[in-house]
Amino acid sequence: MTRTELLCVSQTDDLVLRDGDANDAAAIAAIYNQAVRAGGSTMDSAEKSEEDMRAVIRGLHEREVVLILERGGEVLGWGLVKRYSDRLGYRVACETSVYLHFAHRRKGYGSTLKKALFERCRHFGYHHIVAKVFADNQASIGYNRKLGFEVVGVQKEVGFANGRWHDVVIMQLILDDVPPYRPELG
């Protein structure tokens, strides 16, 4: 693939899917902060600034990416592929997250983003994708199940946010079409 192909630019129904960069930090922070304020989808309890998100984007590993979904210049949501661990044995595993502006939920945009993340996972050589979901967030668990994830466990009281303990459901998706480890993955 060429660098242009890797940008994952596609247009459908006026939707544009592309790699995010530091210029997207304000929109990414605004969407993420909706989730922080609402609770139930992130362990963060403090909002993130534009500069915080710029630092996240700049700090991405070569096998990590932020994807942006926009329409008419408006960012509808964003997704992230990040390494599961920096330990060498986990080089075939990653974690994905999707955050949508609340006004654009339940319109299929989350699935569009997640499927694009899967393609990027394949390109990066990830075989195992993890999703971590609050145990009481049945909508997110159902969304991930529809995309092929299965529940493999529950971490009891693994997080404390907004004044209470939270259990987290661990979900996984195995990409059977990703070949075994390749030396160039490090």
QUIZICOR-V332830 format. One line per field, one symbol per residue. ss: DSSP state (A for helix, B for strand, O for the rest). phi: phi as a letter, one per 40 degrees, with the letter a starting at -180 (. if undefined). psi: psi as a letter, one per 20 degrees, with the letter a starting at -180 (. if undefined). A space follows every 50 residues. Layout:
BEGIN
ss->???
phi->???
psi->???
END
This chain:
BEGIN
ss->OOAAAAOOOBBBOOBBBBBOOAAAAAAAAAAAAAAAAAOOOOOOOOOOOA AAAAAAAAOOOOOOBBBBBBBOOBBBBBBBBBBOOOOAAAOOBBBBBBBB OAAAOOOOAAAAAAAAAAAAAAAAOOOBBBBBBBOOOAAAAAAAAAOOOB BBBBBBBBBBBOOBBBBBBBBBBBOOOOOOOOAAAO
phi->.cdccccfcabafgcbbaccadccdccccccccdccccggbaccbbcbcd cdccccccccccbbabbbbbafgcccaabbbbdcaccdccccbabbabbb ddcbcgbgcccdcccccdccdcccgcbbbbbbbdccccccccdcccchcb cbibccfcbbafgacbcbccbbbccccccddbdccg
psi->qrhghhilpqppljqpprqqahiihggggggghghghhriiqipipqqrg hghghgghjprikqqpqpprpkipohrqqppqqhqjphhjijqrqqqppq phijqkjihghggghhhghhgggijphppqpppphjmhghggghghjiqq pirpopliqoqkjrqpqpppqqppnhjprrpphii.
END
